Amino acid sequence: MNELTRRRCKPCEGGLPALTASEARDLINYVPGWDLAEDAKSISKTYRFKDYHETMAFANAVAAIAHEEDHHPQMEIGYRTCVVRYTTHAIDGLSENDFICAAKADALLTPTDTA
């Protein structure tokens, strides 16, 4: 299990600096398959599913994570795809919260450790 999935998002009302590009490049390694934007202000991933029902079930599960963590992504939903994009608007860039939620979204589709 990714260590980020064990963390909780911290309230971010601004006033704190966004992660630097170097910090974001380090954290992206904890969420394989996610893409770091060229300006290092957002991360995104396209998830693919067999049908619309699976796509919507995933999107609703991501919405539940967003509600619980109080950190909300931008989502683009298609018939068999869901693009999830995280950024922290209050700081106009990335925070650890973005990577925590990305890891939790991935965990929805990754078997958990049984050990």
TILOMI-230396 format. One line per field, with one value per atom (N, C-alpha, C): atom name; residue number from 1; x, y, z; residue in three letters. Coordinates in nm, 4 decimals, always signed. Layout:
<rs>
a <- [CA_...];
k <- [NUM_...];
xx <- [X_...];
yy <- [Y_...];
zz <- [Z_...];
r <- [Ala_...];
</rs>
This chain:
<rs>
a <- [N_CA_C_N_CA_C_N_CA_C_N_CA_C_N_CA_C_N_CA_C_N_CA_C_N_CA_C_N_CA_C_N_CA_C_N_CA_C_N_CA_C_N_CA_C_N_CA_C_N_CA_C_N_CA_C_N_CA_C_N_CA_C_N_CA_C_N_CA_C_N_CA_C_N_CA_C_N_CA_C_N_CA_C_N_CA_C_N_CA_C_N_CA_C_N_CA_C_N_CA_C_N_CA_C_N_CA_C_N_CA_C_N_CA_C_N_CA_C_N_CA_C_N_CA_C_N_CA_C_N_CA_C_N_CA_C_N_CA_C_N_CA_C_N_CA_C_N_CA_C_N_CA_C_N_CA_C_N_CA_C_N_CA_C_N_CA_C_N_CA_C_N_CA_C_N_CA_C_N_CA_C_N_CA_C_N_CA_C_N_CA_C_N_CA_C_N_CA_C_N_CA_C_N_CA_C_N_CA_C_N_CA_C_N_CA_C_N_CA_C_N_CA_C_N_CA_C_N_CA_C_N_CA_C_N_CA_C_N_CA_C_N_CA_C_N_CA_C_N_CA_C_N_CA_C_N_CA_C_N_CA_C_N_CA_C_N_CA_C_N_CA_C_N_CA_C_N_CA_C_N_CA_C_N_CA_C_N_CA_C_N_CA_C_N_CA_C_N_CA_C_N_CA_C_N_CA_C_N_CA_C_N_CA_C_N_CA_C_N_CA_C_N_CA_C_N_CA_C_N_CA_C_N_CA_C_N_CA_C_N_CA_C_N_CA_C_N_CA_C_N_CA_C_N_CA_C_N_CA_C_N_CA_C_N_CA_C_N_CA_C_N_CA_C_N_CA_C_N_CA_C_N_CA_C_N_CA_C_N_CA_C_N_CA_C_N_CA_C_N_CA_C];
k <- [1_1_1_2_2_2_3_3_3_4_4_4_5_5_5_6_6_6_7_7_7_8_8_8_9_9_9_10_10_10_11_11_11_12_12_12_13_13_13_14_14_14_15_15_15_16_16_16_17_17_17_18_18_18_19_19_19_20_20_20_21_21_21_22_22_22_23_23_23_24_24_24_25_25_25_26_26_26_27_27_27_28_28_28_29_29_29_30_30_30_31_31_31_32_32_32_33_33_33_34_34_34_35_35_35_36_36_36_37_37_37_38_38_38_39_39_39_40_40_40_41_41_41_42_42_42_43_43_43_44_44_44_45_45_45_46_46_46_47_47_47_48_48_48_49_49_49_50_50_50_51_51_51_52_52_52_53_53_53_54_54_54_55_55_55_56_56_56_57_57_57_58_58_58_59_59_59_60_60_60_61_61_61_62_62_62_63_63_63_64_64_64_65_65_65_66_66_66_67_67_67_68_68_68_69_69_69_70_70_70_71_71_71_72_72_72_73_73_73_74_74_74_75_75_75_76_76_76_77_77_77_78_78_78_79_79_79_80_80_80_81_81_81_82_82_82_83_83_83_84_84_84_85_85_85_86_86_86_87_87_87_88_88_88_89_89_89_90_90_90_91_91_91_92_92_92_93_93_93_94_94_94_95_95_95_96_96_96_97_97_97_98_98_98_99_99_99_100_100_100_101_101_101_102_102_102_103_103_103_104_104_104_105_105_105_106_106_106_107_107_107_108_108_108_109_109_109_110_110_110_111_111_111_112_112_112_113_113_113_114_114_114_115_115_115];
xx <- [+0.0855_+0.0000_+0.0897_+0.0532_+0.1262_+0.1129_+0.2254_+0.2207_+0.1314_+0.1115_+0.0249_-0.1199_-0.1621_-0.3016_-0.3333_-0.2308_-0.2509_-0.2607_-0.2270_-0.2284_-0.3649_-0.3879_-0.5106_-0.4716_-0.5598_-0.5365_-0.5438_-0.4611_-0.4607_-0.5313_-0.6079_-0.6751_-0.5740_-0.6102_-0.5217_-0.6046_-0.5889_-0.6646_-0.5773_-0.4605_-0.3695_-0.2689_-0.1793_-0.0777_+0.0460_+0.0333_+0.1471_+0.1978_+0.3267_+0.3767_+0.3365_+0.3186_+0.2960_+0.4263_+0.4136_+0.5338_+0.6181_+0.7481_+0.8358_+0.8285_+0.8758_+0.8780_+0.9595_+1.0683_+1.1519_+1.0782_+1.0077_+0.9293_+0.8184_+0.7537_+0.6466_+0.7032_+0.8204_+0.8827_+0.9172_+0.9566_+0.9839_+0.8556_+0.7479_+0.6226_+0.5526_+0.5725_+0.5046_+0.5480_+0.6651_+0.7130_+0.6268_+0.5519_+0.4645_+0.3283_+0.3015_+0.1737_+0.2016_+0.2471_+0.2803_+0.1614_+0.1929_+0.0890_+0.0289_+0.0577_+0.0097_+0.1089_+0.0566_+0.1392_+0.1481_+0.2676_+0.2925_+0.2887_+0.2063_+0.1977_+0.3330_+0.3580_+0.4858_+0.5154_+0.4116_+0.4324_+0.4354_+0.4223_+0.4249_+0.3162_+0.2015_+0.0915_-0.0258_-0.0189_-0.1264_-0.0731_-0.1493_-0.1213_-0.2510_-0.2382_-0.3583_-0.3323_-0.4419_-0.4347_-0.5649_-0.5545_-0.6710_-0.6922_-0.8076_-0.8460_-0.9384_-0.9214_-1.0018_-1.0816_-1.2074_-1.2990_-1.3685_-1.4356_-1.5008_-1.6341_-1.6980_-1.8258_-1.8562_-1.9672_-2.0051_-2.0362_-2.0972_-2.1311_-2.0047_-1.9004_-1.7747_-1.7116_-1.7200_-1.6647_-1.7336_-1.8662_-1.9417_-1.9214_-1.9083_-1.8822_-1.7492_-1.6487_-1.5184_-1.5300_-1.5945_-1.6089_-1.6797_-1.7821_-1.8520_-1.7636_-1.6803_-1.5880_-1.4837_-1.4352_-1.3414_-1.4119_-1.5375_-1.6151_-1.6282_-1.6440_-1.6527_-1.5208_-1.4095_-1.2782_-1.2659_-1.3066_-1.2987_-1.3784_-1.4963_-1.5801_-1.5129_-1.4612_-1.3976_-1.2710_-1.1937_-1.0669_-1.0836_-1.2010_-1.2265_-1.1228_-1.0958_-1.0021_-1.0572_-1.0940_-1.1769_-1.1024_-1.1082_-1.0418_-1.1330_-1.0742_-1.1476_-1.1594_-1.2793_-1.2965_-1.3669_-1.3168_-1.3791_-1.4228_-1.5538_-1.6077_-1.6582_-1.6126_-1.6601_-1.7216_-1.7558_-1.8210_-1.7335_-1.6056_-1.5152_-1.3893_-1.3906_-1.2727_-1.3133_-1.2225_-1.2373_-1.1004_-1.0891_-0.9653_-0.9790_-0.8831_-0.8833_-0.7634_-0.7888_-0.6823_-0.6885_-0.5737_-0.5645_-0.4726_-0.5124_-0.4327_-0.4915_-0.4150_-0.4660_-0.4864_-0.6120_-0.6436_-0.6036_-0.6142_-0.5852_-0.4400_-0.3502_-0.2090_-0.1598_-0.2531_-0.2204_-0.1058_-0.1185_-0.0157_-0.0461_+0.0547_+0.0386_+0.0722_-0.0017_+0.0280_+0.0355_+0.0789_+0.0809_-0.0596_-0.1625_-0.3008_-0.3317_-0.2783_-0.3039_-0.2504_-0.1342_-0.0720_-0.1395_-0.1845_-0.2597_-0.3869_-0.4609_-0.5865_-0.5607_-0.4534_-0.4187_-0.3909_-0.3162_-0.2866_-0.4139_-0.5050_-0.6305_-0.7192_-0.7158_-0.7906_-0.7331_-0.6013_-0.5387_-0.5737_-0.5799_-0.6083_-0.7475_-0.8361_-0.9691_-0.9632_-0.8597_-0.8475_-0.7325_-0.6573_-0.5421_-0.5752_-0.5501_-0.5754_-0.4942_-0.5540_-0.4841_-0.3976_-0.2954_-0.2094_-0.2892_-0.2697_-0.3385_-0.2466_-0.1209_-0.0262_-0.0351];
yy <- [-0.1184_+0.0000_+0.1241_+0.2211_+0.3464_+0.4222_+0.4705_+0.5414_+0.6649_+0.7233_+0.8410_+0.8075_+0.6846_+0.6487_+0.6465_+0.6422_+0.6421_+0.7838_+0.8822_+1.0215_+1.0840_+1.1944_+1.2736_+1.4105_+1.4680_+1.6028_+1.7029_+1.8065_+1.9147_+2.0349_+2.1070_+2.2260_+2.3208_+2.3748_+2.4662_+2.5861_+2.6940_+2.8159_+2.9208_+2.8817_+2.9776_+3.0262_+3.1092_+3.1612_+3.0733_+2.9475_+2.8572_+2.8489_+2.8234_+2.8129_+2.6802_+2.6824_+2.5593_+2.4799_+2.3512_+2.2691_+2.3222_+2.3123_+2.3492_+2.2398_+2.2694_+2.1693_+2.0483_+2.0703_+1.9603_+1.8740_+1.9369_+1.8617_+1.7814_+1.8423_+1.7738_+1.6544_+1.6709_+1.5599_+1.4454_+1.4757_+1.3709_+1.2970_+1.3700_+1.3080_+1.2309_+1.2705_+1.2020_+1.0557_+1.0253_+0.8870_+0.7969_+0.8550_+0.7780_+0.7478_+0.8078_+0.7852_+0.7520_+0.6290_+0.5889_+0.6058_+0.6497_+0.6680_+0.8071_+0.8862_+1.0244_+1.1116_+1.2135_+1.3060_+1.4396_+1.4902_+1.6220_+1.7239_+1.8265_+1.9322_+2.0001_+2.0531_+2.1197_+2.2317_+2.3033_+2.4128_+2.3645_+2.2327_+2.1695_+2.2240_+2.2643_+2.3167_+2.2199_+2.1070_+2.0085_+1.8712_+1.7694_+1.6322_+1.5742_+1.4800_+1.4206_+1.2765_+1.2029_+1.0638_+1.0294_+0.9527_+0.9027_+0.7571_+0.7281_+0.5917_+0.5395_+0.4127_+0.3506_+0.2341_+0.2216_+0.1207_+0.0483_-0.0624_-0.1408_-0.0807_-0.0017_+0.0580_+0.1797_+0.2447_+0.3677_+0.3424_+0.2301_+0.1978_+0.1930_+0.1251_+0.1195_+0.2583_+0.3348_+0.4707_+0.5541_+0.5477_+0.6274_+0.5771_+0.4467_+0.3934_+0.4466_+0.4493_+0.5034_+0.6526_+0.7281_+0.8729_+0.9021_+0.8250_+0.8445_+0.8092_+0.7082_+0.6724_+0.7826_+0.8412_+0.9545_+1.0722_+1.0938_+1.2019_+1.1784_+1.0538_+1.0225_+1.0534_+1.0209_+1.0552_+1.2070_+1.2783_+1.4243_+1.4826_+1.4279_+1.4754_+1.4486_+1.3273_+1.2907_+1.3721_+1.3959_+1.4689_+1.6203_+1.6644_+1.8056_+1.8621_+1.7811_+1.8206_+1.7635_+1.8509_+1.8120_+1.8237_+1.7177_+1.7215_+1.7776_+1.8063_+1.8313_+1.6950_+1.6564_+1.5280_+1.5484_+1.4787_+1.4760_+1.3316_+1.3107_+1.1760_+1.1499_+1.0379_+0.9913_+0.8535_+0.7927_+0.6623_+0.5587_+0.5514_+0.4536_+0.5162_+0.6451_+0.7114_+0.8124_+0.8309_+0.9364_+0.9994_+1.1264_+1.1998_+1.2723_+1.2480_+1.3113_+1.4052_+1.5298_+1.6304_+1.6973_+1.7010_+1.7665_+1.8867_+1.9917_+2.1097_+2.1713_+2.2529_+2.3207_+2.4671_+2.5010_+2.6352_+2.7451_+2.7198_+2.8223_+2.8698_+2.7858_+2.8242_+2.8286_+2.8115_+2.8164_+2.7213_+2.5982_+2.4985_+2.3692_+2.2890_+2.1591_+2.1635_+2.0815_+2.0586_+1.9079_+1.8662_+1.7230_+1.6640_+1.7437_+1.6962_+1.6364_+1.6973_+1.6486_+1.5065_+1.4808_+1.3494_+1.2462_+1.2901_+1.2015_+1.1537_+1.2466_+1.2094_+1.1274_+1.1556_+1.0750_+0.9309_+0.9124_+0.7775_+0.7058_+0.7778_+0.7171_+0.6803_+0.7600_+0.7257_+0.5981_+0.5893_+0.4684_+0.3466_+0.3639_+0.2518_+0.1938_+0.2715_+0.2195_+0.1029_+0.1015_+0.0000_-0.0966_-0.0779_-0.1605_-0.2519_-0.3815_-0.4722_-0.4274_-0.4360_-0.3987_-0.5139_-0.4820_-0.5843_-0.6653_-0.7942_-0.8778_-0.9195_-0.8840_-0.9218_-0.8304];
zz <- [+0.0000_+0.0000_+0.0000_-0.0762_-0.0859_+0.0463_+0.0984_+0.2275_+0.2231_+0.1064_+0.0962_+0.1281_+0.1041_+0.1296_+0.2791_+0.3616_+0.5072_+0.5644_+0.4835_+0.5299_+0.5066_+0.5757_+0.5588_+0.5047_+0.4271_+0.3765_+0.4907_+0.4788_+0.5766_+0.5143_+0.5935_+0.5392_+0.4748_+0.3607_+0.2890_+0.2443_+0.3132_+0.2819_+0.2148_+0.1715_+0.1106_+0.2136_+0.1702_+0.2591_+0.2681_+0.2280_+0.2244_+0.0814_+0.0640_-0.0736_-0.1365_-0.2668_-0.3422_-0.3433_-0.3698_-0.3840_-0.4985_-0.4836_-0.5946_-0.7007_-0.8197_-0.9267_-0.8834_-0.8146_-0.7665_-0.6652_-0.5725_-0.4733_-0.5415_-0.6402_-0.7138_-0.7906_-0.8522_-0.9249_-0.8297_-0.7074_-0.6088_-0.5714_-0.5461_-0.5029_-0.6146_-0.7389_-0.8496_-0.8560_-0.8029_-0.8009_-0.7130_-0.6205_-0.5314_-0.5935_-0.7083_-0.7774_-0.9249_-0.9501_-1.0871_-1.1813_-1.3028_-1.4035_-1.4050_-1.3033_-1.2998_-1.3750_-1.4421_-1.5188_-1.4466_-1.4378_-1.3799_-1.4931_-1.4788_-1.5807_-1.5967_-1.7147_-1.7419_-1.6435_-1.6002_-1.5056_-1.3603_-1.3403_-1.2075_-1.1146_-1.1740_-1.0934_-1.0830_-1.1534_-1.1452_-1.1827_-1.1408_-1.1812_-1.2372_-1.3301_-1.3889_-1.4299_-1.4405_-1.4849_-1.5550_-1.6635_-1.7345_-1.6968_-1.6409_-1.6051_-1.7147_-1.7508_-1.8564_-1.7983_-1.8433_-1.7915_-1.9059_-1.8737_-1.9792_-2.0234_-1.9352_-1.9744_-1.8867_-1.9207_-1.8507_-1.7032_-1.6735_-1.5351_-1.4479_-1.4953_-1.4197_-1.4069_-1.5159_-1.5128_-1.4050_-1.4026_-1.3054_-1.1619_-1.1445_-1.0106_-0.9587_-1.0454_-1.0068_-0.9759_-1.0638_-1.0428_-0.9106_-0.8790_-0.7512_-0.6322_-0.6465_-0.5382_-0.5179_-0.6273_-0.6162_-0.5499_-0.5827_-0.5196_-0.3696_-0.3281_-0.1846_-0.1149_-0.1800_-0.1242_-0.1126_-0.2156_-0.2152_-0.0994_-0.0766_+0.0336_+0.1684_+0.1851_+0.3116_+0.3384_+0.2348_+0.2495_+0.2349_+0.1906_+0.1624_+0.0646_-0.0372_-0.1434_-0.2734_-0.3652_-0.4790_-0.6116_-0.6929_-0.8229_-0.9316_-1.0420_-1.1663_-1.2328_-1.2753_-1.3420_-1.4759_-1.5765_-1.7083_-1.7309_-1.7446_-1.7537_-1.8950_-1.9513_-2.0810_-2.0650_-2.1744_-2.1688_-2.0982_-2.1359_-2.0752_-2.0172_-1.9944_-1.9372_-1.8307_-1.7391_-1.6388_-1.6197_-1.6543_-1.6334_-1.5003_-1.4118_-1.2803_-1.2748_-1.2359_-1.2289_-1.0924_-1.0263_-0.8965_-0.9032_-0.8331_-0.8065_-0.6809_-0.6139_-0.4950_-0.5318_-0.5596_-0.6094_-0.5120_-0.3819_-0.2816_-0.2875_-0.3412_-0.3494_-0.4936_-0.5885_-0.7310_-0.7663_-0.7174_-0.7463_-0.6739_-0.6578_-0.5940_-0.4457_-0.3702_-0.2292_-0.2087_-0.0929_-0.0624_-0.0726_-0.0447_-0.0539_-0.1911_-0.2961_-0.4315_-0.4494_-0.3951_-0.4080_-0.3169_-0.2010_-0.1115_-0.1812_-0.2386_-0.3063_-0.4320_-0.5040_-0.6215_-0.5805_-0.4727_-0.4239_-0.3802_-0.3176_-0.2735_-0.3927_-0.4985_-0.6201_-0.6813_-0.6892_-0.7421_-0.6581_-0.5273_-0.4364_-0.4582_-0.5194_-0.5494_-0.6472_-0.7298_-0.8342_-0.8116_-0.7043_-0.6742_-0.5574_-0.5728_-0.4579_-0.3362_-0.2211_-0.0985_-0.0511_+0.0241_+0.0823_+0.1837_+0.1858_+0.2825_+0.3960_+0.3881_+0.4940_+0.6121];
r <- [Met_Met_Met_Asn_Asn_Asn_Glu_Glu_Glu_Leu_Leu_Leu_Thr_Thr_Thr_Arg_Arg_Arg_Arg_Arg_Arg_Arg_Arg_Arg_Cys_Cys_Cys_Lys_Lys_Lys_Pro_Pro_Pro_Cys_Cys_Cys_Glu_Glu_Glu_Gly_Gly_Gly_Gly_Gly_Gly_Leu_Leu_Leu_Pro_Pro_Pro_Ala_Ala_Ala_Leu_Leu_Leu_Thr_Thr_Thr_Ala_Ala_Ala_Ser_Ser_Ser_Glu_Glu_Glu_Ala_Ala_Ala_Arg_Arg_Arg_Asp_Asp_Asp_Leu_Leu_Leu_Ile_Ile_Ile_Asn_Asn_Asn_Tyr_Tyr_Tyr_Val_Val_Val_Pro_Pro_Pro_Gly_Gly_Gly_Trp_Trp_Trp_Asp_Asp_Asp_Leu_Leu_Leu_Ala_Ala_Ala_Glu_Glu_Glu_Asp_Asp_Asp_Ala_Ala_Ala_Lys_Lys_Lys_Ser_Ser_Ser_Ile_Ile_Ile_Ser_Ser_Ser_Lys_Lys_Lys_Thr_Thr_Thr_Tyr_Tyr_Tyr_Arg_Arg_Arg_Phe_Phe_Phe_Lys_Lys_Lys_Asp_Asp_Asp_Tyr_Tyr_Tyr_His_His_His_Glu_Glu_Glu_Thr_Thr_Thr_Met_Met_Met_Ala_Ala_Ala_Phe_Phe_Phe_Ala_Ala_Ala_Asn_Asn_Asn_Ala_Ala_Ala_Val_Val_Val_Ala_Ala_Ala_Ala_Ala_Ala_Ile_Ile_Ile_Ala_Ala_Ala_His_His_His_Glu_Glu_Glu_Glu_Glu_Glu_Asp_Asp_Asp_His_His_His_His_His_His_Pro_Pro_Pro_Gln_Gln_Gln_Met_Met_Met_Glu_Glu_Glu_Ile_Ile_Ile_Gly_Gly_Gly_Tyr_Tyr_Tyr_Arg_Arg_Arg_Thr_Thr_Thr_Cys_Cys_Cys_Val_Val_Val_Val_Val_Val_Arg_Arg_Arg_Tyr_Tyr_Tyr_Thr_Thr_Thr_Thr_Thr_Thr_His_His_His_Ala_Ala_Ala_Ile_Ile_Ile_Asp_Asp_Asp_Gly_Gly_Gly_Leu_Leu_Leu_Ser_Ser_Ser_Glu_Glu_Glu_Asn_Asn_Asn_Asp_Asp_Asp_Phe_Phe_Phe_Ile_Ile_Ile_Cys_Cys_Cys_Ala_Ala_Ala_Ala_Ala_Ala_Lys_Lys_Lys_Ala_Ala_Ala_Asp_Asp_Asp_Ala_Ala_Ala_Leu_Leu_Leu_Leu_Leu_Leu_Thr_Thr_Thr_Pro_Pro_Pro_Thr_Thr_Thr_Asp_Asp_Asp_Thr_Thr_Thr_Ala_Ala_Ala];
</rs>
